[in-house]
């Protein structure tokens, strides 16, 4: 049995309370990973092109205030 299958099986056996706690933990865990990846992408310059495009659109008046 793979790790994923073991995790799926374990999660399916959680009580309602345990599942709620797991869901909250996983949401925080996933957000931290996403933040770390985003910071790495920014530091590596992988988002520079998108930022420049957004600024160009702003200069051209192609944006609306929220």
Rosetta blueprint (number, residue, H / E / L):
1 X L
2 X L
3 X H
4 X H
5 X H
6 X H
7 X H
8 X H
9 X H
10 X H
11 X H
12 X H
13 X L
14 X L
15 X L
16 X H
17 X H
18 X H
19 X H
20 X H
21 X H
22 X H
23 X H
24 X H
25 X H
26 X H
27 X H
28 X H
29 X H
30 X H
31 X H
32 X H
33 X H
34 X H
35 X H
36 X H
37 X H
38 X H
39 X H
40 X H
41 X H
42 X H
43 X H
44 X L
45 X L
46 X L
47 X L
48 X H
49 X H
50 X H
51 X H
52 X H
53 X H
54 X H
55 X H
56 X H
57 X H
58 X H
59 X H
60 X L
61 X L
62 X L
63 X L
64 X L
65 X L
66 X L
